[in-house]
Structures are given as C-alpha cells and as structure tokens.
Amino acid sequence: MTTFVDRVELHVAAGNGGHGCASVHREKFKPLGGPDGGNGGRGGDVVLVVDRDVTTLLDYHHHPHRKATNGQPGAGDNREGKNGTDLVLPVPDGTVVMDAQGNVLADMVGQGTTFVAGSGGRGGLGNAALASARRKAPGFALLGEPGEARDIVLELKTVADVALVGYPSAGKSSLISVLSAAKPKIADYPFTTLVPNLGVVTAGSTVYTVADVPGLIPGASQGKGLGLEFLRHVERCEVLVHVLDTATLESDRDPLSDLDVIEAELTQYGAGLDERPRIVVLNKIDIPDGKDLADIIRPDLEARGYRVFEVSAVARTGLRELSFALAEIVAAARAARPVQEATRIVIRPKAVDDAGFTVTPEGEEFFRVRGEKPERWVRQTDFNNDEAVGYLADRLARLGVEDALLKQGARPGDGVAIGPEDNAVVFDWEPTMAAGAEMLGRRGEDHRFEAPRPAAQRRKERQAERDDALQEYRGFEPFED
C-alpha cells in the first residue's frame, strides 16, 4: 500500500456566492415600506497552508476533488446570507503549486505559509443595496458569482540540509540510520528505498536534517529508474553527499565511475545543483576489499577537489568526523543566506488610459468584449428579469462599451459577445442601447415612495378610486348633471 506521494493533481472549486434577495418591506398600515432584500454571502475560499506535521500528499492522491461551501442567499428584512466556510488544506513544507501548464504559482516553504488556490465568488447585492434616489424600488437583485474552479499540481520538494545520493545499495539508508534516529527500510537488494527518508542530526551546537534520496542510475535525469520522481528532492539541499560503495559485487562498476555517472545526471537535471558543495563518503570499509579499494581511489578523489571520508555504517567508524564536517558546511551556508525580509505588498496601479475592458473584432460583423467588470456584471445578471437586463445595459453604457463598439465599426445587428469563448453572453447589438438602457434602468421607480401629498389631494384621489370601483360594479356611467 502506498504511504508516500510527492506529486498529485488536485481539482479545487471555491464556493459560489449567494444570490441577493429582491423583497419589499410590508407591515400593517404600511404595505410599501421600501426595498429590504439582503445581500448574498460570499463563497468560501480554498486555502493551502504549510503544516510541518504533514509529510506526504497521500490524502490528496486518494481524494483529488475538493470544494469549499457556498455562500447563503440573502433574505427579506435586510438579512444578509451567511458566508461560506473556507476550505483549509494542509500541505507539507516545501510544496510547489503549479497550474495545469506547469507554471509555478507558489513555492510554499515555512510553517504557516498560505496560498489561496481558489477564490470564493462574491455574493449578489439585494435590492436594498441597489436602491438609489432615481431607482427607489428595484424589482431585481444581483446573482452571486460562481467560485473559482481550476486544476493545480502539487509537487513536494523535500526541505533538508544534506542529501545523500548514490547508486542503489550504496548504503545510504544504513548511513542515515546511524547518523540519526531515522529507521528506513534496509535490505540487500537494489531499490530498497522507494521514498525519501529524513533524519535529524545533532553535531555540537548545529542541528540539521539529512535526506536519503532513493538510488539513482544512468538516465535518472530523463526518468529512468526512480529518476525524476525523486531528483526534485535534492534541489533544496545545501550540500550533496556522494555515497560510494567500495565493496560492490558488480564487475562493471567501481566507485569512480559511479561518481561520474551520478555527477552527469545531476548536471543534466540542472536546478543549480552544480553550485552545491560536495562531500564524498567511501562506505563499507569494514569489508577488507572495500578498505583496500578506498585506499587506492582516495588520492584520485582528493585530486579532483573532493573532501573524502571513509566510513562504515555497520561498524560505525568515521561517523563523528563526517557529521561534524557536514555541520560545518551547513552552518556556513545558513550564515551566507540573506536575512529574510518582511513580506512586501506590491501595488501595480492601472494605467491612466486603461478603460477596464477591450473590444476586439472577430471576423465580420462580430465583436468580443473582455474585461473584469463587464464579465462580472454579466455573471451577476438574471436574464429572466427585464429590469435586471436594463440595469446591466445601463452599466455597460456608462462604462463606455457602446462608444467603443462604435469606434470599432460595429453596425446595427452585429453580434457582440461578452466573456470568454466557452462561457459568453451573445446578443445582437443595436446603437440605441443607451436609450434602452436608460429606459430600462428607470424601471424600479415607484411614485408611491415620493414625499407625502397634501391631505386634500389624497382625499380627492381616494374619492376618484371609489367612483371608479362603483362604476365597474354597477356597469354604467355615473350620472352627470
């Protein structure tokens, strides 16, 4: 059964915003008390948070679809809908978030680091919020926006100070088991280690972590063996330790050729690994032939500029010198790191001439309008309500969409789409849209909400209403002198 997963594709969907409410306040002796529809609640976000207690992406491998809760719709009496609850997803330290095309969205390092993977939709405004001096009784409300839905890729890159690299069965797992309290699986066959193992080492006053990377073979940088599955776990390490097997039983291998092969794979993989300091560990010197071979090749390794340590994980020899040498390199690397600055907020103001939308001709007699505001307004419009459609047209006209269409050469009857190709609202454009928008936008005016009229005028109006009712009941005209 799989217990470690370091790459998953996650399908996240934020919550939809709640619809606004169109309501009129009513009570005894006050049948038209004004609009009182409340706003809809905001949909919940999908938030990734670094949690150091989480070490694998296994949970998301089994359950890749995650959705936050929706916002609740508004109600009458100015009651706003409840906001949706954010969905918080814990991820391991060192998780890289990418989109479906492989573009990096976030590199999450450090306890508590957060990233909003999907933003919840805004709640729609109720008719109480849409009321104005000109539109006293709106008979419509805005719809809630749908939440953001997208596919992301989570890729774990282990956060460790030291990486043990080498051929399968070189003794990396045995070495980390004696340097730290880690208990990896150890056996006498290749590819025993199928997942990276982490161990914590204390050398004097320095505490650092060591990662046992599964064995590499020729072609690992192209995906052979475990290849790319685990080479990414080397990227964040401060120092690379080549663990060379001096007692290998394979006749076509020797420590120097093993070192050359692994170095070639690290170079082809890239990611700045060429700049990391190296240490060479000649392992298994407890075996007589291994000790002899270590003595023979050590001068050649030192001539290449490597610091060489002869150790035996079984006999536990040479471990103290190795652990303190690693601590020295790690401490120097930490001291050379730039001091982490406080989080900066980068403000990118819009250009002065940015209209907030674009109008693009697409073929003959067809235009597409793109922009944050027009597309959001379309999503919030109830097209079954003429007054809501008029309100949308009024907003578009004020934004300057009609003027832009005229400048692009649009003519009556041309097709206009607002939004992306897969989800657009298409209509036939008429140059009288502005006038129609003004007319439809004025719907919602109710003169019964005007200032109170004189008592004599109200009595005269009530008498006229009674005469009309009596006329309709009797079925004849009233007698006139």
Secondary structure as UniProt FT lines:
FT   STRAND          7..13
FT   TURN            28..29
FT   STRAND          46..50
FT   TURN            52..53
FT   HELIX           58..62
FT   STRAND          65..67
FT   TURN            76..78
FT   STRAND          87..91
FT   TURN            93..94
FT   STRAND          95..99
FT   TURN            100..101
FT   STRAND          104..108
FT   TURN            111..112
FT   STRAND          114..118
FT   HELIX           127..130
FT   STRAND          149..156
FT   STRAND          162..165
FT   TURN            168..169
FT   HELIX           172..179
FT   TURN            190..191
FT   STRAND          197..203
FT   TURN            204..205
FT   STRAND          206..212
FT   TURN            218..219
FT   HELIX           220..222
FT   TURN            225..226
FT   HELIX           227..231
FT   HELIX           232..234
FT   TURN            235..236
FT   STRAND          239..245
FT   TURN            246..247
FT   TURN            251..252
FT   HELIX           255..269
FT   TURN            271..272
FT   HELIX           273..275
FT   STRAND          278..283
FT   TURN            285..286
FT   HELIX           288..303
FT   TURN            304..305
FT   STRAND          307..310
FT   TURN            313..316
FT   HELIX           319..336
FT   TURN            352..353
FT   STRAND          358..361
FT   TURN            364..365
FT   STRAND          366..370
FT   HELIX           372..379
FT   TURN            383..384
FT   HELIX           386..399
FT   HELIX           401..407
FT   TURN            408..409
FT   TURN            412..413
FT   STRAND          415..418
FT   TURN            421..422
FT   STRAND          425..428
FT   TURN            431..432
FT   HELIX           433..441
FT   TURN            442..444
FT   HELIX           447..449
FT   HELIX           455..474
//
